[in-house]
Amino acid sequence: MTNGITITRTTTAKPKPKDSDLAFGTEFTDHMFLMDYEEGKGWKDARIEPYGPLSLDPATAVLHYAQSMFEGLKAFRGQDGKIRLFRPQKHVARLNRTAQLLCIPTIDPDVVLKSWTTLVDLDREWVPRMVGTSLYIRPTLIASEPFLGVRPAKQYLYFVILSPVGAYYPEGLNPVKIMVVDKYVRAVPGGLGEAKASANYAASLYAAEEAKHEGFTQVLWLDGVHRKHIEEVGTMNIMFRIADEVVTPPLHGTILAGVTRDSVLALAREWGLRVSEREISIDEVMDGAKQGTLQEVWGTGTAAVISPVGELAYKGQRVVVNGGRIGELTQKFYDTIVGVQYGTTPDTRGWMLEI
Ligand SMILES: *Cc1c(COP(=O)(O)O)cnc(C)c1O
């Protein structure tokens, strides 16, 4: 037992992949963290076990009604060899916010943080070394009660798995082509848009497949009511630099409160840039592109940190952003955050937690 966590170590350690072979989400480490919830007893039986399959009754509630959610954050091996998590407390808070929205019992924030630090510490040899690589942490919460009635479950499973991941941009930051959709919507006010709910991902697949079929990397979602205001792109938040102002949609309940979004806004404000969290319509963006005031567009999220957007297509019109190249500010945000993550830029904001 450490920190109230029972640890059963694996007796058959897996061979570790080469850093240069890493992709995203294909390899998993030797151990996983698990904890159960039972109504009347609370969260209990925190444990680390060898990584392996779960056994679930076919009647398990999550398989039928999608009471399921997750988080995603990363551990980095700095140039000094130390391992650090990027803003884990923010991810803990969001995990519990999502849980509330899905009627899943929240977990003591200290317990969540310990589940991540203890597991990463145990599997620390799995944190890759090559620049751009990291260890992705995937905490997940599911309704585990075998029951087909429609109501919040009385039993839950919280588990955490770890996956060494490769550099998102092995050949430098490549601007992506985005399709603005008005045929499908991702979320509506009063819905689950601000939750990291698994169901939001299921709901996004159809539009994403259509966009891919037409040669685009991602979908840019508009608001679910007017199909006019920008929401977010794929699994990232979106930002614009228009007439030297950094603009991003506000957190009004239909988009995810990204930790990367928050970090970029903090930097922009620190650097004295004009920053607005406000409604921005697709017409304003398209007009800005035509008039030359649209300077840069980028997505923000844990996986890519920053993803420059080089082209937008809406209602049959295509506009190219910054000549299809990464913008100056986009690059600066990327370099600064990545520098802090790998310990090459001083962490003056208390973003990193050393393990
Ligand atoms: C996770 C996620 C993001 C990005 O959040 P980060 O905390 O920056 O990783 C944005 N949009 C959606 C829909 C997400 O699920």
Residues whose N, C-alpha, C, O or C-beta is under 5 A from the ligand:
A	BS01	LIG	G72 G234 T235 M236 N237 L256 A257 G258 V259 T260 R261 T300 G301 T302
